[in-house]
C-alpha cells in the first residue's frame, strides 16, 4: 500500500535533526513510530572509495596508505576499515514526473536487476520512493528483491518534480539513525519545479546524516528531449560529488542496467575511516574534508565536508 509522506512533518524535523547533535527523540508522523537517533559528536565518519587513474576500484589498501585533512589541517585517523561487508541501507528514489514517462519501463527493469544482484538477505535492506508533484513511499525497508520489484512495477508517471523534497525526506525519515552504511540512489533528469526547499538545503540534510548519493541521469538516454539537459545534469552531479558518490550519464536506455551494476561494485569496494577533529569549536560551520592517498596515481572519492555541531544558546 502506498504511504503518503507528510511534507509538513518533514520541515519540522528538518529544522531540528542533525547527524552530529546529541541523542534526541523524533516523532515520525507517517508511521506513528518513535525513533531515537544516536549520534557521536566527537568523531567524524567518512565512507570513501579509491580509484586508479583508469577508474578501476582499489580494494587492498590499509590505514597507513591515507592522510586526512580538515580545512587543510592534518587529522589523526582513529578507526579504519574496509566496509564492503557492512550492512547497507539503500533508498532508491525514482523520478515519475511527466518528463520521464517514456523511460519508465526501462527504469523498472534496471532497478529490479539491481536489487536482485546487490541485496544480501538478512543483512542489507532497501526501500523505494517515487517522486513527482510530491514524494511517495512505495515500499518500506525489506531485504526481499521480489517485494521491491513489485513496488517498482506499480509506478505511474505524471506530474511535476519534487526531487529535493524526496532526497531530504528519505534522509530524515528513512536513513537517519539506521545502523550500517546509508546510500541513496536517485534516478532522475535532475530538474525540480515542485519542492519546498532548494538544492543547498537538501545537500545539508544529507551531509548531516552521513549519506552517500549516487545519481543516474535520464537526460542523455534516447527519447524526446524537451529542455536543455545541462542544468539537470549539474544538479545530479552536485548531489553525488558533494556526498562522495558518483553521477552516471547513460547514453542509451539499455545502459541503465550497467549504471546500476557499477553502483553495486562501488558499494562493495568502500572504505570507512573516523577521526576526532582538532577543531572542537561548536560553531555550526562547514568543514572541508580531504583524504589523500600515499599512492600518487590513486584518487579518493568521498564527501567534501560536514557541518560541525552547534552549541545551544
C-alpha positions as CSV (number, residue, x, y, z in Angstrom):
1,X,0.0,0.0,0.0
2,X,1.3,3.4,-0.9
3,X,2.1,5.6,2.1
4,X,2.0,9.3,1.6
5,X,4.8,11.1,3.4
6,X,3.7,14.1,5.2
7,X,5.7,17.1,3.9
8,X,4.9,19.4,6.8
9,X,6.1,16.9,9.3
10,X,9.4,16.8,7.5
11,X,10.0,20.5,7.7
12,X,9.6,20.4,11.5
13,X,12.2,17.6,11.5
14,X,14.5,19.3,9.1
15,X,14.9,22.3,11.4
16,X,15.8,20.1,14.4
17,X,17.6,16.9,13.2
18,X,21.3,16.9,12.7
19,X,23.5,13.8,12.5
20,X,26.1,15.5,14.7
21,X,23.9,16.5,17.5
22,X,23.4,14.6,20.8
23,X,20.8,11.9,21.2
24,X,17.2,13.2,20.6
25,X,13.8,11.7,20.2
26,X,11.9,12.3,17.0
27,X,8.3,11.5,16.2
28,X,7.6,10.3,12.7
29,X,4.0,11.1,11.7
30,X,4.0,8.9,8.7
31,X,4.0,5.6,10.6
32,X,3.5,6.7,14.2
33,X,6.8,5.1,15.2
34,X,9.0,6.9,17.6
35,X,12.7,6.5,16.8
36,X,15.8,7.6,18.7
37,X,18.7,9.0,16.7
38,X,22.0,8.3,18.5
39,X,24.9,10.3,17.2
40,X,28.6,10.8,18.1
41,X,29.7,14.5,18.4
42,X,33.4,13.8,19.0
43,X,34.1,11.9,15.8
44,X,33.7,12.4,12.1
45,X,32.9,9.3,10.0
46,X,33.7,9.2,6.3
47,X,32.9,6.5,3.7
48,X,35.1,6.6,0.6
49,X,36.3,4.7,-2.5
50,X,39.7,4.7,-4.2
51,X,40.3,4.6,-7.9
52,X,43.3,4.2,-10.2
53,X,44.0,6.7,-13.0
54,X,42.0,4.5,-15.3
55,X,38.9,4.4,-13.0
56,X,39.5,0.9,-11.6
57,X,38.4,0.4,-7.9
58,X,41.2,-0.3,-5.4
59,X,40.3,-2.6,-2.5
60,X,43.5,-3.7,-0.8
61,X,44.8,-0.5,1.0
62,X,45.4,0.0,4.7
63,X,45.1,2.8,7.2
64,X,48.7,4.0,6.7
65,X,48.0,4.5,3.0
66,X,46.0,7.6,3.8
67,X,46.3,11.1,5.3
68,X,43.2,13.0,6.3
69,X,42.9,16.8,6.3
70,X,40.1,19.0,7.7
71,X,40.2,22.6,6.4
72,X,43.9,21.9,5.4
73,X,44.9,20.6,8.9
74,X,46.1,17.0,9.3
75,X,43.9,14.8,11.5
76,X,44.6,11.6,13.4
77,X,42.7,8.5,12.0
78,X,41.2,6.7,15.0
79,X,39.3,4.0,13.1
80,X,39.7,2.4,9.7
81,X,38.0,-0.5,8.0
82,X,37.1,-1.9,4.6
83,X,33.3,-1.6,4.6
84,X,32.3,-3.8,1.8
85,X,30.7,-6.3,4.2
86,X,28.9,-3.8,6.5
87,X,25.1,-3.7,6.2
88,X,23.7,-1.5,3.5
89,X,20.6,0.7,3.9
90,X,19.6,1.7,0.4
91,X,17.0,4.2,-0.7
92,X,16.0,4.1,-4.3
93,X,14.4,7.4,-5.4
94,X,12.8,7.2,-8.9
95,X,11.5,10.3,-10.8
96,X,8.0,9.6,-12.0
97,X,7.2,13.1,-13.3
98,X,5.7,13.6,-16.7
99,X,9.1,14.4,-18.2
100,X,10.4,10.8,-17.8
101,X,7.2,9.0,-18.8
102,X,8.6,7.3,-21.9
103,X,11.6,5.8,-20.0
104,X,9.7,4.4,-17.0
105,X,9.6,0.8,-18.3
106,X,13.4,0.6,-18.6
107,X,13.8,2.2,-15.2
108,X,11.7,-0.5,-13.6
109,X,13.7,-3.3,-15.2
110,X,17.1,-1.9,-14.3
111,X,16.1,-1.2,-10.7
112,X,14.8,-4.8,-10.3
113,X,18.0,-6.3,-11.6
114,X,20.0,-4.1,-9.2
115,X,18.1,-5.3,-6.1
116,X,18.5,-9.0,-7.1
117,X,22.2,-8.6,-7.7
118,X,23.1,-6.3,-4.7
119,X,21.0,-7.1,-1.7
120,X,22.2,-9.7,0.7
121,X,19.3,-11.3,2.6
122,X,19.2,-10.8,6.4
123,X,22.0,-8.2,6.1
124,X,21.1,-5.4,3.6
125,X,17.7,-3.7,3.2
126,X,16.2,-1.2,0.8
127,X,13.1,1.0,0.3
128,X,11.6,2.5,-2.8
129,X,10.3,6.0,-3.1
130,X,8.9,7.7,-6.2
131,X,8.5,11.4,-6.6
132,X,6.6,13.7,-9.0
133,X,4.5,16.5,-7.6
134,X,5.2,15.1,-4.1
135,X,7.3,12.1,-2.8
136,X,5.6,8.8,-2.2
137,X,6.9,5.8,-0.3
138,X,6.1,2.8,-2.4
139,X,7.8,0.1,-0.3
140,X,9.3,0.4,3.2
141,X,12.5,-1.4,4.2
142,X,12.8,-5.0,3.1
143,X,15.6,-7.4,2.1
144,X,13.3,-9.2,-0.4
145,X,14.2,-8.2,-4.0
146,X,10.9,-9.5,-5.3
147,X,8.9,-7.3,-2.9
148,X,10.9,-4.3,-4.1
149,X,10.4,-5.2,-7.7
150,X,6.7,-5.4,-7.2
151,X,6.8,-1.9,-5.8
152,X,8.7,-0.5,-8.7
153,X,6.3,-2.1,-11.2
154,X,3.4,-0.1,-9.6
155,X,4.9,3.2,-10.5
156,X,2.9,5.5,-12.8
157,X,4.4,8.6,-14.4
158,X,2.8,12.1,-14.3
159,X,3.0,15.4,-12.6
160,X,5.7,17.9,-11.6
161,X,9.1,17.1,-10.0
162,X,9.9,17.4,-6.2
163,X,13.5,16.0,-6.3
164,X,14.9,18.0,-3.4
165,X,11.9,17.2,-1.1
166,X,12.3,13.5,-1.9
167,X,16.0,13.5,-1.1
168,X,15.5,15.3,2.2
169,X,12.5,13.2,3.3
170,X,14.4,10.0,2.5
171,X,17.4,11.2,4.5
172,X,15.5,12.2,7.6
173,X,12.6,9.8,7.7
174,X,14.2,6.6,6.5
175,X,18.0,6.6,6.7
176,X,18.9,8.7,9.7
177,X,19.7,6.5,12.7
178,X,19.9,3.2,10.8
179,X,23.0,1.0,11.6
180,X,25.4,0.5,8.7
181,X,26.0,2.4,5.6
182,X,23.5,5.0,4.3
183,X,23.1,5.2,0.5
184,X,20.6,7.0,-1.8
185,X,20.3,6.2,-5.5
186,X,18.5,8.8,-7.5
187,X,17.2,8.1,-10.9
188,X,16.0,11.4,-12.5
189,X,16.5,14.1,-15.1
190,X,17.7,16.4,-12.2
191,X,15.2,19.1,-12.7
192,X,13.0,20.3,-9.8
193,X,9.9,22.5,-10.0
194,X,7.8,21.5,-7.0
195,X,10.0,21.2,-3.9
196,X,9.6,23.3,-0.8
197,X,13.4,23.5,-0.3
198,X,16.3,24.1,-2.6
199,X,19.4,22.1,-3.6
200,X,21.6,23.6,-0.9
201,X,19.1,22.7,1.9
202,X,18.7,19.1,0.5
203,X,22.5,18.7,0.5
204,X,22.9,20.0,4.0
205,X,20.3,17.4,5.3
206,X,22.2,14.6,3.5
207,X,25.6,15.7,4.8
208,X,24.3,15.9,8.4
209,X,23.2,12.3,8.2
210,X,26.3,10.8,6.6
211,X,24.6,9.7,3.4
212,X,26.3,8.9,0.1
213,X,24.3,9.7,-3.1
214,X,24.6,8.0,-6.5
215,X,22.7,9.6,-9.3
216,X,21.7,8.2,-12.7
217,X,20.6,10.8,-15.3
218,X,17.8,10.0,-17.7
219,X,18.6,13.1,-19.8
220,X,21.1,11.6,-22.3
221,X,19.1,8.4,-23.0
222,X,17.1,8.0,-26.1
223,X,13.7,9.7,-26.2
224,X,12.2,13.1,-26.6
225,X,14.4,15.9,-25.1
226,X,12.1,18.7,-24.0
227,X,14.7,21.0,-22.4
228,X,18.4,21.7,-22.2
229,X,19.7,18.8,-20.0
230,X,22.8,20.6,-18.7
231,X,21.2,22.2,-15.6
232,X,19.5,19.0,-14.5
233,X,22.8,17.0,-15.0
234,X,24.6,19.7,-13.0
235,X,22.2,19.2,-10.1
236,X,22.7,15.4,-10.2
237,X,26.4,15.8,-10.3
238,X,26.5,18.1,-7.3
239,X,24.3,15.8,-5.2
240,X,26.7,12.9,-6.0
241,X,30.1,14.6,-5.8
242,X,29.4,16.6,-2.6
243,X,28.4,13.4,-0.8
244,X,31.2,11.1,-2.0
245,X,29.1,9.2,-4.6
246,X,29.1,9.2,-8.3
247,X,26.9,10.6,-11.2
248,X,26.2,8.4,-14.2
249,X,25.0,9.6,-17.6
250,X,24.0,6.6,-19.7
251,X,23.5,7.4,-23.4
252,X,21.0,4.6,-24.1
253,X,18.0,3.4,-22.1
254,X,19.5,-0.1,-22.1
255,X,22.7,1.3,-20.3
256,X,20.7,2.0,-17.1
257,X,21.4,-1.6,-16.1
258,X,25.1,-1.1,-16.5
259,X,24.9,2.1,-14.3
260,X,23.2,0.2,-11.5
261,X,25.8,-2.6,-11.8
262,X,28.6,-0.1,-11.4
263,X,26.9,1.3,-8.3
264,X,26.8,-2.2,-6.8
265,X,30.5,-2.7,-7.5
266,X,31.2,0.7,-5.8
267,X,29.3,-0.3,-2.7
268,X,31.4,-3.5,-2.3
269,X,34.7,-1.5,-2.6
270,X,34.0,1.1,0.1
271,X,36.4,2.0,2.9
272,X,35.5,3.8,6.2
273,X,37.6,5.9,8.5
274,X,36.9,8.1,11.5
275,X,38.8,10.9,13.2
276,X,38.4,13.2,16.1
277,X,38.6,16.7,14.7
278,X,41.3,19.0,16.1
279,X,38.9,21.9,15.7
280,X,36.5,21.3,18.6
281,X,34.5,24.5,18.3
282,X,30.7,24.0,18.2
283,X,30.0,26.8,15.8
284,X,27.9,25.0,13.1
285,X,30.3,25.9,10.4
286,X,31.0,23.7,7.3
287,X,34.4,21.9,7.5
288,X,36.1,20.7,4.4
289,X,37.5,17.1,4.3
290,X,40.3,15.8,2.1
291,X,41.6,12.2,2.1
292,X,45.0,12.0,0.4
293,X,46.3,8.5,-0.7
294,X,50.1,7.9,-0.4
295,X,50.0,6.3,-3.9
296,X,50.3,9.2,-6.4
297,X,48.3,7.5,-9.1
298,X,45.2,7.0,-7.0
299,X,42.3,9.3,-6.3
300,X,39.8,9.2,-3.5
301,X,36.1,9.8,-3.8
302,X,34.5,11.0,-0.5
303,X,32.1,13.6,0.8
304,X,33.6,17.1,0.6
305,X,32.8,18.1,4.2
306,X,30.4,18.1,7.1
307,X,28.6,20.6,9.4
308,X,30.1,21.0,12.9
309,X,27.6,20.7,15.8
310,X,26.3,24.0,17.0
311,X,26.3,24.9,20.7
312,X,22.9,25.5,22.2
313,X,22.3,29.2,23.1
